Amino acid sequence: MGAILFIFLSVLIYTTKILHHSRQLTFDKWSEIFISFFIFTNCLGYGLPLVDLDLPSVNGVFGYKFRMEVYMIITPVFFILMQQRMQWKLLPIPWYVLLGIIIFCAVNIMNPNNMAVSSTIIALAQLLCYIIFLYIICSCVTIESMMRGIYEGLLYTTILQAFLTVCYPILGITQVVDLFREEVSIRAEQRPGAPGTFNHPNSLGGYMAFVITFFTSCYLMGYHKRKSLILSIVAFFVLIFTFSRTALLATIAAVIVLIVIYKTRHSSIFTIRNIFTIILPLLLGSVALIFLTPIRNSFIGSNMDEMMLARLLHFYCGYEIITEHPFIGVGLNAHLEYIRNTISFGSMFGDVNKIFWRAEEFMFSNPIHNILLICLSEFGIIGTLPVIFFAVRRLLRIKKNINGEGVEAYKILSLFSIGLICCIGIHGMADWAPFSTLPRNLWIMVFFITAVGSRCLSEEKRSY
């Protein structure tokens, strides 16, 4: 009921916006509204199941349902409305990209270690549909319109999550957030943190980490500077009340990296002056923020020991898979089924159930709480190396990207992509939330745009 109400109100808000700007609605403005609506509704994660494997438990981060998501519904509507205003100029697809996609799909489906082929097919279908959506949109919409749409969508998202955070946990109005939590994780109901429109506080924390790094990137690059600063502070307010330790650490680290990169964009990072005037003060300020403010209560005197034990158990399961199948893993979205079928929880961990709350249920129904181990378990070393190469290449090219003569939107999104890498890497060391649907949709979109933006989405490629 809450999801339907949310979508109805979203349609109402954007319809009012369209009517208000009806006389100035160019193709770019339509595109901006479309992207903004997608980003705003993305924080809900609502979809109608088209294919349901009806499994007793998930096999990986993609779940076991192929759903008709909001973007699948609004994209045809957008193109029907815009068909006379746009020129189709599909981006060229290099042959090696197509070959890589075909090989990736074939290896995962035909992997002899894959014990959950149907779940793998569900995951591949979800990924391919979303990639095709991004490919079509990026072929027709300029990077400037994409940037403005993302900004507006995350603005509305931040306001909504802040409102829900005030309702719960600050005012204790659980009825508001329960509207968006039809399905909760095994420990969600025992967490006091703000879940917002998500099913778990950790998921909201990870998403707000992305939002903070986005508005920080905008602030540093001078894009709506005052508004971006205010939105960063509001998003940080939401993050604090999620009580997500890993998301908080990821945010602090990502913001430090973004500030250092921006401040040293015309010089070497590790000069004596930069170390003592930029890096060291930021690190000391972060330590003071964590240990000299009420935030320290999230780290000290909490259930950190229990959570560390849970993650170590999961890490060991991932280690077992990697040592047994180091090269191609066990297949996309299939590592949990492999764990349930090959690892004896009782013999391996003994009486750990007496120490850790519902340990066996947690271990067999939740993906490994480490995204690197998930990648190595499901893709193996061969499939994980390209991911690491992409992240390292983005880091090495960031100064060139933000110092070049490209459009402002590309520079902002390029800087944001570095913040995403930091957030995904750090938060993902102790959680799988960055791979869940809502964060995944956002970072895939940004990486996709920046991957093709430098050569295909310039002003000269604009469609009318």
Secondary structure, DSSP 8 states (H G I E B T S, - for coil): -HHHHHHHHHHHHHHHHHHHTGGG--HHHHHHHHHHHHHHHHTT--EEEEEE---SS-SSTT-SEEEEEHHHHHHHHHHHHHTTT---------HHHHHHHHHHHHHHHH-TT-S-HHHHHHHHHHHHHHHHHHHHHHHHS-HHHHHHHHHHHHHHHHHHHHHHHIIIIIS--HHHHHTT-SS--TTGGG--S--TTSSSHHHHHHHHHHHHHHHHHHHHTTSSHHHHHHHHHHHHHHHHTTT-HHHHHHHHHHHHHHHHHHHTTTS-TT-HHHIIIIIHHHHHHHHHHHHSSGGGGGTSSSSHHHHHHHHHHHHHHHHHHHHHSTTTTT-TT-HHHHHHHH--HHHHHTTGGGTSTTHHHHHHHS--S-HHHHHHHHHHHHHHHHHHHHHHHHHHHHHHHHHSSS-HHHHHHHHHHHHHHHHHHHHTTS-SGGGSHHHHHHHHHHHHHHHHHHHHSSGGG---
